[in-house]
Amino acid sequence: MKECIILLLNFFIILLLINLSWTDIRVRVISNRVVTLLLVVILIFTYLKYDTVFIFPALVSLSVGFILFTLKVIGAGDIKLISVLMLAIPSFQIMSFLFFTTFSG
């Protein structure tokens, strides 16, 4: 049962990310409502899958992202999205996540 819920949440996360990607490409805006919904879904997903939420990497990415935003290197929406996604990334997968995120645009 738990695996089915995790699978459904995974599917929902993918749909939300497709929606965010589409609107970001089309109008260059990342919706706060969709990011908030993604936050709720990711918190549930991460807790069910890993029995914890990876808060420290998310806070680090938010802090570094804020510095990059003030230097006008990256947009605030991208920082919000990366910080929310980092809540679901275990520490051993962070470098892979950042690598693929950087090179996929």
C-alpha positions as CSV (number, residue, x, y, z in Angstrom):
1,M,0.0,0.0,0.0
2,K,2.8,2.4,0.9
3,E,4.5,1.7,-2.4
4,C,1.4,2.5,-4.3
5,I,1.0,5.8,-2.5
6,I,4.7,6.6,-3.2
7,L,4.2,5.8,-6.9
8,L,1.1,8.0,-7.2
9,L,3.0,10.9,-5.4
10,N,5.9,10.4,-7.8
11,F,3.6,10.6,-10.8
12,F,1.9,13.8,-9.3
13,I,5.4,15.3,-8.8
14,I,6.3,14.7,-12.4
15,L,3.0,16.3,-13.6
16,L,3.7,19.3,-11.5
17,L,7.2,19.6,-12.8
18,I,6.0,19.3,-16.4
19,N,3.5,22.1,-15.7
20,L,6.2,24.3,-14.1
21,S,8.6,23.7,-17.0
22,W,6.0,24.5,-19.6
23,T,5.0,27.8,-17.9
24,D,8.6,28.7,-17.3
25,I,9.5,28.2,-20.9
26,R,6.3,29.9,-22.2
27,V,6.0,33.0,-20.0
28,R,9.2,32.9,-17.9
29,V,7.3,32.6,-14.6
30,I,7.3,29.9,-12.0
31,S,4.0,29.9,-10.2
32,N,4.1,30.2,-6.4
33,R,0.9,28.2,-6.1
34,V,2.3,25.3,-8.0
35,V,5.6,25.4,-6.1
36,T,3.6,25.4,-2.8
37,L,1.6,22.4,-4.0
38,L,4.8,20.7,-5.0
39,L,6.2,21.5,-1.5
40,V,3.3,19.7,0.2
41,V,3.5,16.7,-2.2
42,I,7.3,16.4,-1.8
43,L,7.0,16.6,2.0
44,I,4.6,13.7,2.1
45,F,6.5,11.8,-0.5
46,T,9.9,12.2,1.3
47,Y,8.5,11.3,4.6
48,L,6.8,8.2,3.3
49,K,9.8,7.1,1.2
50,Y,12.7,8.0,3.5
51,D,11.0,8.5,6.9
52,T,12.7,11.9,7.1
53,V,12.8,15.2,5.2
54,F,16.2,16.6,4.1
55,I,15.9,20.1,5.5
56,F,19.7,21.0,5.7
57,P,20.4,20.6,1.9
58,A,17.3,22.7,1.2
59,L,18.3,25.5,3.5
60,V,21.9,25.5,2.1
61,S,20.5,25.7,-1.5
62,L,18.1,28.5,-0.4
63,S,21.0,30.4,1.2
64,V,23.4,30.0,-1.8
65,G,20.5,30.7,-4.2
66,F,19.7,33.9,-2.4
67,I,23.3,35.1,-2.8
68,L,23.2,34.1,-6.5
69,F,19.8,35.9,-6.9
70,T,21.2,39.1,-5.4
71,L,24.1,38.9,-7.9
72,K,21.5,38.4,-10.6
73,V,22.9,35.0,-11.6
74,I,19.7,33.0,-11.2
75,G,16.0,33.9,-10.8
76,A,14.1,33.7,-7.6
77,G,11.6,31.1,-9.0
78,D,14.5,28.7,-9.9
79,I,15.8,29.0,-6.3
80,K,12.4,28.3,-4.8
81,L,12.0,25.2,-7.1
82,I,15.5,23.9,-6.3
83,S,15.0,24.4,-2.6
84,V,11.7,22.5,-2.6
85,L,13.2,19.7,-4.7
86,M,16.2,19.4,-2.4
87,L,13.8,18.4,0.4
88,A,13.5,15.0,-1.4
89,I,17.1,14.5,-2.3
90,P,19.2,12.2,0.0
91,S,22.7,13.5,0.6
92,F,24.4,10.9,-1.5
93,Q,22.4,12.1,-4.6
94,I,22.9,15.8,-4.2
95,M,25.9,16.1,-6.6
96,S,24.1,14.1,-9.3
97,F,21.0,16.2,-8.8
98,L,23.0,19.5,-9.2
99,F,25.0,18.1,-12.1
100,F,21.9,17.1,-14.1
101,T,20.0,20.2,-13.1
102,T,22.8,22.4,-14.3
103,F,23.3,20.7,-17.6
104,S,19.7,20.2,-18.5
105,G,19.0,24.0,-18.2
